[in-house]
C-alpha cells in the first residue's frame, strides 16, 4: 500500500510577521468601524435624549472610542 502525504510549507518568520501585521491592520479598521457605528447611533439621539442619559453632544467622540475600549 502506498500512502501520499502532503504538507503545506512551514511559514517562515518574516511571512508570519507580515500576516500578523496585516491582521493588526484589519483589526484596527474593524475597531474604527465599530467606533463609527457607536458614534452614529448616539448622534441620532436628540439633545434632550442625550441629556436624559447624562450626556452632551460634545461627549460623543470620546464615548464612541471608550465604548470600543470597554468591549
Secondary structure by P-SEA (a helix, b strand, c coil): cbbbbbbcccccaaaaaaaaaaaaaaaaaaaaaaaaaaaaaaaaccaaaaaaacccccaaaaaaaaaaaac
